[in-house]
Amino acid sequence: MDTSINAINSVSTSTQKTQAADKQSEKIKELAQEYDFDYFDVDNDGKLSGTELTKLKSMFNSVDFDVDEDDAVDESAFNSALSEYKES
């Protein structure tokens, strides 16, 4: 009986995690369609660093962006990280 209850709880937890991940993915897709690199590049230097990077990471908190040696994200890295979320 305990095994059955544990199995049901495990499936329920797994389903909840999947639904949360799907919801997060949908949110990122919406944001990726709405905001482009230039929105974040306030100082127009071609890279996101400091407060620009902080804002980017707070909006896209589950996306991993490649950073350069200066801990900045350039437009190529931005587009690459969000490519799976953008619709053609």
Secondary structure, 3 states (H helix, E strand, C coil): CHHHHHHHHHHHHHHHHHHHHHHHHHHHHHHHHHCCHHHHCCCCCCEECCHHHHHHHHHCCCCCCCCCCCCCEEHHHHHHHHHHHCCC
